[in-house]
Amino acid sequence: MSEEIRRTLTDEHREESRKLKSLWVERKERVSQAEFGQTYDIGSQAAVGHFLNGKAAISLKAARGFAKGLGCEIADFSPRLAAEAAALGEVAGGGSQPLNFTQLSKDEMQLVMVYRSVPKSTQAKLLADAEAQLRQHQVQGDQQPPVAPGRTAHRRAAAHLE
């Protein structure tokens, strides 16, 4: 690890790692760091180890993965990242309930990013199309919202934007 990365770590980052490692040690499910990192989209075994041991500042993506995998809230080990996630949710939520980005799947996050990358006029069209599809599913008796889209749906959405 480079000297530059070590210098950018603050006491707050180290404290977050200390709390996270405590949660890691207390967990019931025993899996390797490599398996945990892959399962919860955190990264390699080395990345998991660096986050746990205070060698790297925990990213929001990693915090989301650790929270899911450890069955806790991001605030349990990082109030800083929990506040950042909440702020992102408030910005993107648009409704009375803020959107909790820590609960979104990878595909859902990708949809948000696609939505944010297009002009307002296209956003309005995308929302109208999505609402029309939701109404169609409800009329057909499928009261459950559609399953999170996969890569194919993402490509169709991207093609729709062109």
HUCORZI-V228553 format. One record per helix or strand of 2 or more residues. SS is the DSSP state (@ for helix, = for strand). FROM is the first residue (numbers start at 1). LEN is the number of residues. If there is no record, write none. Layout:
((SS | FROM | LEN) (SS | FROM | LEN))
This chain:
((@ | 3 | 6) (@ | 11 | 16) (@ | 33 | 7) (@ | 45 | 8) (@ | 60 | 11) (@ | 74 | 3) (@ | 79 | 15) (@ | 101 | 3) (@ | 106 | 12) (@ | 120 | 20) (@ | 151 | 11))
